[in-house]
């Protein structure tokens, strides 16, 4: 039987494709420095929660020179560097910053995709010559990142996998030095600190354990992907650590060590992912780059030659802006669920008014009254010279088909019902403009026979009215509250007299019992008094109360009142 073909001998299916990988190893820390430049003078580390451990997720060059590394426990880092400045990780803001970098990278190619939390993948096919070649494009990337105060590691190759590996492991710097399978990784833990000292000159600063902080740019010539990948460590194939460790135990530390290995044996021992990543890096298996869609943006503004401050003038500006905004919404088939009005003062500063809507709206007469309700709290100062209206939250609106013939009457009735429903939603929006939409709630039925669990409270603006309320076997009180103790003779028979809320009552009639047992699969502390027998009690004074007798369980039982029918 002939030996399996060498993957490196397979044809390069990437053609003339060229891919640029950009990795920002200090993205979170350098984003904080951009926001507060004073932090650049101190060792700074960004701390995140990894399980139950607080670890360093990003750090500055000064922190790396102090001997700190990514993934290090915070307690250990503070011991090594007592003057370390820490800030909590903010994944949302960091993702927004990466999205801004993606828009910046659009100057090099329209095909830009985000790769994880701190990297970009760019398809440069047919674009490098616009910048004078790949070398000049690299210089432009480094210059822009230096102007932005960002560290960057870059790589260009025929495939996305090869570019990813070159950006992080080429040249023996950065992660290549930390994860290359050096002998220091195989030594006992107690000797690692001494072995590390052998790598620098006495009296000089210790080498950084993580990235070097300098831009690492490596370009694989077209058609020479295999030669560029051969000296790189196996971790450059984007493999999980357990697979890398398993290959290292077999003595396979470089990608070049895999060229002559039988693929069937590798698949049986390490799974399909190893072979897939190898084929992707070589271009045998295509790996397209899917650029992120441009976010929908709905905003209009009006620059004024003279500042305004009267409420009538602001409303007149809204009358000019809202129709334009609604035309943009209708063109995309969207409706606004939140609208923000921004008024810029002539002397500086911005006043913002935000209103929410209970249903998607694309008509000015629905949005304008909500904004007008909140204009009385503005402080104009020397006046506003710019008015801007934004719809940051939108939802799809479906177009309606016009009907004729016999369907006209049915459509008219449906329109009347729809108008009635919209009237309630408009009322919710107007009240929400004053008290907040989250403070207006409605009840929806829940699947439970426990009295206090038969409904769920939801925000009225984000839920529809319930039409499927189940029929209860017995009437329920209009007012339901937490069980309150009743002083009465102990026994399951309804008491002739009892005391509740400091008042004495005499029973006129009683109807029941209705036995309700707790849900046996849940441990509800409120039902540890056992099974309940509910009674509808009518007192001589006309009160109609909902009393129950608890038979006792984990705690003692007795009589309680939970509702009032009046």
Buried (B, 14 or more C-beta within 10 A) or exposed (E): EEEEEEBBEEEBBBEEBBBBBBBBBBBBBBBBBEEEEEBBEBBBBBBBEEEEEBBBBBBBBBBBBBBBBBEBBBEEBBEBBEEBBBBEBBEEEBEEBBEEBBEBBBBBBEBBBBBEBBBBBBBBBEBBEEBEEBEEBBBBBBEBBEEBEBBBBBBBBBBBBBBBBBBBBBBEBBBBBBBBBBEBBEEEEEEEEEBBEEEEEEEEEEBBBBBBBEBBBBBBEBEEBBEBBBBBBBBBBBBBEEBBBBBBEEEBBBBBBBBEBEBEEBBEEBEEBBBBBBBBBBBBBEBEBEBEEEEEEBBBBBEBEEBBBEEEBBEEBBEEBBEEBBEBBBEEEBBBBBBBBBBBBBEEEEBEBBBBBBBBBBBBEBBBBBBBBBBEEBEBBEBBBBBBBBBEBBEEBEEEEEEEEEEEEEBEEEEEEEEEEBEEBBEBBBBBBEEEBEEBBBBBEEEEEBBBBBBBEBBBBEBEEEEEEEEEEEEEBEEBEEBEEBEBEEEEEBBEEBEBEEEEBEBEEBBBBBEBEBEEEEEEEEBBBBBBBBBBBBBEEEBBBBBBBBBBEEEEBBBBBBBBBE
